[in-house]
Every structure is written in structure tokens, then in C-alpha cells.
Amino acid sequence: MTTASPSIPIQTAPTAAQTKRIIVAAAIGNGLIMYDFTVYSFSAVIIGKLYFPSSNPLSSLLMALATFGAGFLMRPLGAIVIGNLADHKGRKAGLLFSIVLMTLGTGIIAFTPSYASIGVTATVLIVLARLLQGLAAGGEIGAASAMLMELADKNQRCYMVSWRAGSQGASALAGALVGAVTTALLTREAMQDWGWRIPFILGMLVGPVGWYVRRHMSEAGMGAQHRPTVTSVFAQRSRTLWFGILLMAAPTASIYIMVFYMPTYLITTLHLSSTISLLTACLAGAVIFVGNPILARVADRQRRRKPIQYLTLIACIVLTYPAFLVLTHGAGVLLSLFIIGGYAAVALTNGGASAVMMLEAFPRHHRATGMSMIYSFGVTIFGGFSPFIVTWLMGVTGNPMAPAWYLLAALCISLFALIWFPETVEDR
């Protein structure tokens, strides 16, 4: 093995077995992040009652959702710290650090006593846990995506990176299934007393497994001669960063409203049962997991990255309002499942091609930092507080169509950004 710098090793191309292990290592951390976000979203009503007590149930729910969003405020910092670590010391270093932080945050949520037991300390600990999770998530996506893309041949890049996006769907499916099973098997009293902690404990147990897998994976795709700095990313790639952040509006709003917030929306607004609402998230997660690699295969056959982005964005703009109109006018269980699963198939299966388009706009030594910054700022601005915003809007206006208007605004922003995003391919 030779070295280009003291901190970043050059290695030969990984074997097929090493490639599989790296895919698992990248996916398991992303999966843990999305799993924890999923189960928190599904437990928002209970968490609001236990840690943000109020005489008004809506106020408790809003505080729980605001805490969910507070974790996103740490994502830009995580993007800078962990993304730069991954560009400077190697992808493995960044991925190990992020999974430790995520596991710690999940454990705090799993075992923190309620407000009734320890008072305001409980509230502070829940907020701290979400901040740690946000810090971890901020750098995770960029490092994992860059590593997967750098493993692949030019005609397989979208497919490789799609497993990172697909893992989010698998994790949403796992989180929803755990939530659905515990809700179905436990009484309402048991669920509110201790049952809601089970999904978080299970997620915490995944952390050590992910750390072990990442600790023993080979470093791949490195070897840049540069020593990157955050300021150089801003200085040299500002246009790519700004339009990339705006591009994140549509996928971020779609997943956080149609997958993570949808169970709460179906329960509190459309008055469906908890089990049925969780099953819709299971379906959406399954569609994301299966659909991303399939669409990525199609994208890899295309000469350019943008056309498939235009197709999915325009289709979502056309479908969003009618979908919510049907949902809010008494759609039955089967029709609700079809609408949510269909929207997920259109809006949330293009993660591989979209991420590769953004990664290819950065040179190798800026990829992890640049992608992490695009993702974390975009998710913070357009996704993290979206459940809070649409809940507040519905509370103020009494209009259950508020999520549709929010989604349409995000879709139009991304369409505008796609037109101006620099479609260049840097540093193969």
C-alpha cells in the first residue's frame, strides 16, 4: 500500500466480498438514522404527553414535533465536522464517528424517565438526544454516498448509491413494523407506560453491530492529493452548494411528510386507527427500498442525470393535490394505502440518481463535505420542521390540505433549482 498523504491511504479496488461489506456498512448507519427518526415520528403523540406535558394536547404534540425538528439544527454542524473528517481522514473515520453519536442519542431516548419522574431534566435529555442524532445525521449521508459512488464503475454509480437511499426505506419499514406490532400487541396503557420504548431499545442495539461492521471494513475510493477545508468548498463550489440545497426541498418534504409524518396525520386528522396508519408507512418504506435500486438501473443507462429528475418532479407536482384531496374526503383503507404507496413510488425512488448527480458536481476531495452540506442544510430548511409547520397550519386554518400546499411549494423550488444546477462531472 502506498500513500498520497499521511492521513488518506490509497488502496487497490476492493474485491466483490469487500464491496458487499462496504455496502452493508454504509447502509446500516443510514438505516439506523432513518429508523430512529421513524420511530420518533410514530411516537410523537406519546412523547409529547410524557416529556412536554400541557393541558392542551395540540401543544404537547407541537413541542414533541419541534424537538424532532431541533435535531435538524445540528445537521449543518455535523456536515461540516463529519464531512470534513471523511474527506480528510477517510470515509471510515467519518462513518465510525457518526454511528457512535447516533447510538448514544437513541439510548438516551430509550431510557430517559418521564417528566413526571424527574421533571424538566427529562425534557432537556430528550432535546439533547435529538441534537446528538442530528449531529450524526449531518455528516452520515455525504460520507456514505461518496464511498459507495467511488466503489462503482461509471455505469453503476446510481445503482451503488441507491442502496444508501434504499436503506432509508428499509429502515422506515422496520420502524413502522415494530411500531405496528407493539401497538397491536400491547394495551394502550402499556404502550404509553413502557411499550413505546421498545423500538428505541431495538434501534440502540443495532448501533454496536454497525460500529463493528464499519470498524472492520476496508477503506476504498480514497487517495486524493488535496487537504480539503470547509472554506475551500464554499469558495470553489458555492453555486453547486446553493442550488443543491434547493434541490433537496422536494425529496426532503416528501419523505418527512408522506412517510414520517403521515401516521400522525392519519390518526389525528383523518381519524384512522394507529395500526392502519403505521401500515401505510410500512408500504411506503417497502416501495422506497425496492424501487430505488430498480430506478437506479434505469438511470445508469442514461447519458445525462437531469431528465429523470425532471420526470419525477413534474409527475409529483401533478399528483400531489389530487392525492390529498382524495385522502381528506373519506378514502378507505385500501385506497389510502394505494395513494401513499403510489406517491412514494414516484417521489422517493430516485435517490440514487439524484445523489450521484450532486456528487459528480464535486471533485473527489470535496465530495463528502459538499454532499453532507447540501443534504444537511436542505433537510434542515425544508424537512426537519415540516411536521411542525403543517400541524401548526392545520391548527390555525382548520384546513387538512395544508400538507399538500407545503409539498407543492417544495416541489416547485426543486424544479427551479434543477434548471440551474451545474450538471458537470468532476474527478472520476
Disulfide bonds with the S-S distance in Angstrom:
none
